[in-house]
Amino acid sequence: MKMSLGAKTLAMPSPVWVIGTYDAAGTPNLMTVAWGGICCSKPPAVSISLREATYTYACVVQRRAFTVNIPSVSHAAAADLAGVISGRDGDKFAAAGLTAIPSDLVDAPYVREFPLNLECRLVDSLKLGLHTLFVGEIVDVKADEDVLDGEGYPSVAGVRPFTFVVTEQSYYALGNRIGPAFTAKKGAAS
């Protein structure tokens, strides 16, 4: 029997992404988000949802750009810190022990220490209530060479991303590979 839990944000899991921006003065800023994902494949694009009250919200609106920085489990503490203090209160890059690298393509910094970085140009936004959904076209992806697989793509084992589970307010590392995708045959039972 299914039990109704009401209208809640209980989708599992949520990615842990650290958003890089510049503020109005050109100071690098970070914010950890869990409300985000791929929203288009052509052109490649991501969406992130931010509350207007956040410092990063104004940065994205003013600069019309952001980076999505994907931390590895070894940077969980830095990612957590970027999500619990405000850029209004100081330099989050310095507080987290991270390095801001200026993008050559968008008006936003990316995080040197994180293995995977997506440079995004803001293309649209939609106010949905408490949050605004920002859509960023991915103009480039940067990856540490040591996380690339034999085909030249980032491997999950190399990047070691982690997720956020809202019901527990906890982070989880990804588990074991269970098999290839897109291999089920029509009509086959699983």
C-alpha positions as CSV (number, residue, x, y, z in Angstrom):
1,M,0.0,0.0,0.0
2,K,1.3,3.4,-0.9
3,M,1.1,6.2,1.7
4,S,0.6,9.8,0.6
5,L,3.4,12.1,1.9
6,G,2.0,15.3,0.4
7,A,3.6,17.8,-2.0
8,K,7.3,17.8,-0.9
9,T,10.8,18.0,-2.5
10,L,11.5,14.3,-2.0
11,A,13.1,13.4,-5.3
12,M,16.2,11.3,-4.7
13,P,19.1,11.9,-4.9
14,S,20.0,15.5,-5.7
15,P,23.4,16.4,-7.1
16,V,25.8,18.5,-5.0
17,W,26.9,21.3,-7.3
18,V,28.9,24.4,-6.3
19,I,28.0,27.4,-8.3
20,G,30.7,29.9,-9.2
21,T,29.9,33.6,-9.9
22,Y,31.3,37.0,-9.6
23,D,29.6,39.7,-7.5
24,A,29.0,43.3,-8.7
25,A,32.5,44.2,-7.6
26,G,34.1,41.3,-9.4
27,T,34.8,39.3,-6.3
28,P,34.6,35.5,-6.8
29,N,31.7,33.8,-5.0
30,L,30.5,30.3,-4.4
31,M,27.2,28.7,-3.4
32,T,26.3,25.0,-3.0
33,V,23.0,23.9,-4.6
34,A,21.1,20.7,-4.6
35,W,18.3,21.8,-6.9
36,G,19.9,21.4,-10.3
37,G,20.2,19.1,-13.3
38,I,20.7,18.7,-17.0
39,C,17.7,20.3,-18.8
40,C,18.6,20.1,-22.5
41,S,21.0,18.1,-24.6
42,K,21.1,20.3,-27.7
43,P,22.2,22.9,-26.9
44,P,23.7,21.4,-23.8
45,A,22.2,23.1,-20.8
46,V,21.7,22.8,-17.1
47,S,19.2,24.3,-14.7
48,I,19.7,25.5,-11.1
49,S,17.2,26.9,-8.7
50,L,18.1,29.7,-6.3
51,R,16.1,31.8,-3.8
52,E,16.1,35.5,-4.5
53,A,17.3,36.1,-1.0
54,T,20.7,34.5,-1.7
55,Y,23.8,36.5,-2.6
56,T,24.4,34.2,-5.6
57,Y,21.0,35.0,-7.1
58,A,22.0,38.7,-7.7
59,C,25.4,37.6,-9.0
60,V,23.8,35.3,-11.7
61,V,21.3,38.0,-12.7
62,Q,24.0,40.8,-12.9
63,R,26.7,38.7,-14.7
64,R,24.4,36.5,-16.8
65,A,26.8,33.6,-16.2
66,F,27.8,30.9,-13.7
67,T,29.9,27.8,-13.4
68,V,28.8,24.4,-12.1
69,N,31.6,22.9,-10.2
70,I,31.3,19.2,-9.3
71,P,33.2,18.3,-6.1
72,S,34.6,14.9,-5.3
73,V,34.0,13.3,-2.0
74,S,37.3,14.5,-0.8
75,H,36.0,18.1,-1.1
76,A,32.7,17.4,0.8
77,A,33.6,19.8,3.7
78,A,34.5,22.6,1.3
79,A,31.2,22.1,-0.6
80,D,29.2,22.0,2.6
81,L,30.9,25.3,3.8
82,A,30.0,27.0,0.5
83,G,26.4,26.2,1.2
84,V,26.1,27.3,4.8
85,I,27.7,30.7,4.8
86,S,26.8,33.7,2.7
87,G,29.1,35.6,0.2
88,R,27.8,38.7,1.9
89,D,29.9,37.8,4.9
90,G,33.2,37.2,3.2
91,D,35.3,35.3,0.7
92,K,33.9,31.8,0.5
93,F,36.8,30.6,-1.8
94,A,39.3,31.6,0.9
95,A,37.1,30.2,3.7
96,A,36.8,26.8,1.9
97,G,40.5,26.7,0.9
98,L,39.6,26.8,-2.8
99,T,41.1,28.6,-5.8
100,A,39.0,30.7,-8.2
101,I,40.1,30.4,-11.9
102,P,38.6,33.0,-14.3
103,S,36.8,31.5,-17.2
104,D,37.9,32.7,-20.6
105,L,34.4,32.0,-22.0
106,V,31.8,33.3,-19.4
107,D,31.9,36.0,-16.7
108,A,32.3,33.6,-13.8
109,P,35.1,31.7,-12.0
110,Y,35.4,28.0,-11.7
111,V,37.0,25.9,-8.9
112,R,40.5,24.6,-9.6
113,E,40.4,21.9,-7.0
114,F,37.1,20.3,-8.2
115,P,37.6,17.7,-11.0
116,L,34.7,18.8,-13.2
117,N,33.6,22.3,-14.2
118,L,30.8,23.4,-16.5
119,E,31.0,27.0,-17.8
120,C,27.5,28.3,-18.4
121,R,26.0,31.4,-20.1
122,L,22.6,32.3,-18.6
123,V,19.9,31.9,-21.3
124,D,16.7,32.0,-19.4
125,S,15.0,32.2,-16.0
126,L,11.6,31.4,-14.6
127,K,10.3,32.5,-11.2
128,L,8.5,29.5,-9.7
129,G,7.5,30.7,-6.2
130,L,10.3,30.7,-3.6
131,H,12.9,29.8,-6.2
132,T,13.9,31.0,-9.6
133,L,15.0,28.4,-12.2
134,F,18.0,29.6,-14.1
135,V,18.9,27.9,-17.3
136,G,22.6,28.0,-18.4
137,E,23.8,26.9,-21.7
138,I,27.0,24.9,-21.3
139,V,29.7,26.6,-23.4
140,D,32.6,24.4,-22.2
141,V,33.4,21.6,-19.8
142,K,36.8,21.5,-18.1
143,A,38.0,18.2,-16.5
144,D,41.1,17.1,-14.7
145,E,43.0,14.8,-17.0
146,D,43.3,12.1,-14.3
147,V,39.5,11.7,-14.2
148,L,39.1,11.0,-17.9
149,D,38.3,7.5,-19.1
150,G,39.8,5.8,-22.3
151,E,37.3,7.7,-24.5
152,G,38.2,11.1,-23.0
153,Y,35.1,11.5,-20.9
154,P,35.0,12.1,-17.1
155,S,34.5,8.8,-15.3
156,V,32.3,8.6,-12.2
157,A,35.1,6.6,-10.5
158,G,37.5,9.4,-11.3
159,V,35.3,12.4,-10.4
160,R,33.8,10.7,-7.3
161,P,30.8,13.0,-7.1
162,F,28.3,12.8,-4.2
163,T,24.7,13.5,-3.7
164,F,22.4,15.2,-1.2
165,V,19.4,13.5,0.4
166,V,16.9,16.1,1.6
167,T,15.0,13.8,4.0
168,E,18.2,13.2,6.1
169,Q,20.0,16.4,5.4
170,S,23.0,14.2,4.5
171,Y,25.5,13.5,1.7
172,Y,26.1,10.1,0.1
173,A,28.8,8.9,-2.1
174,L,27.7,7.1,-5.2
175,G,27.4,3.3,-4.9
176,N,28.3,0.4,-7.1
177,R,27.7,0.2,-10.9
178,I,24.7,-2.1,-11.4
179,G,25.0,-2.5,-15.2
180,P,24.8,-0.7,-18.6
181,A,21.9,1.6,-19.6
182,F,19.8,1.3,-22.7
183,T,20.1,-2.5,-22.9
184,A,16.6,-3.6,-21.8
185,K,14.7,-5.3,-24.6
186,K,11.1,-4.3,-25.3
187,G,8.8,-6.6,-23.5
188,A,11.5,-8.1,-21.3
189,A,10.7,-8.3,-17.6
190,S,13.2,-7.1,-15.1
